[in-house]
Amino acid sequence: MPRVDGDSVPSVERGAATSTGEVVEINISPQHEKLPRPVETVRAVAGRGLRGDRYFIGDGEPVPNRLEDLTLIATEALDALRDEHGIELSAAESRRNVATRGIDLNALVGKRFRVGSVVCEGITLCEPCNGLAKMTQRGVLKGLAHRGGLNAAIVGDGEITVGDRIAPAGA
């Protein structure tokens, strides 16, 4: 099981997630302050991010060790936030690019996986930050701790489309 600062990281929902899942929503925003907008398909570029998103690097060389190429969040985590803390937060409001269903994102830290045809590598958990708390509401930090999503590097270019399968790279 992945570890963060010496603490074990729980699965999003015990028994709910498997080793494969699906993309249920894609959100991008050209500006940090703006709420991301949903798109059906987006172009993913290795070392640069998602075309049209604020973290996309338009020109130049890929940036090594970049964490913001792609961020994912499990819809199960958003459901748990609502059920356990009474906080309704949409996938777009979470400021993550891809909302998933059925896969344990925490288990992908340090592993290669595919989102449709796009090859990615899980880098770190995408823990909720004070910026997210300021843009949403009190309790989000606690409610999404250790289940706020995944920062991933895009290793192989391609397109991500709502409904795409998410699975380990070898599956």
Summary of the structure (lengths in Angstrom):
residues: 171
radius of gyration: 14.7
end to end distance: 19.5
largest distance: 44.3
contacts: 560
relative contact order: 0.26
helix: 15%
strand: 36%
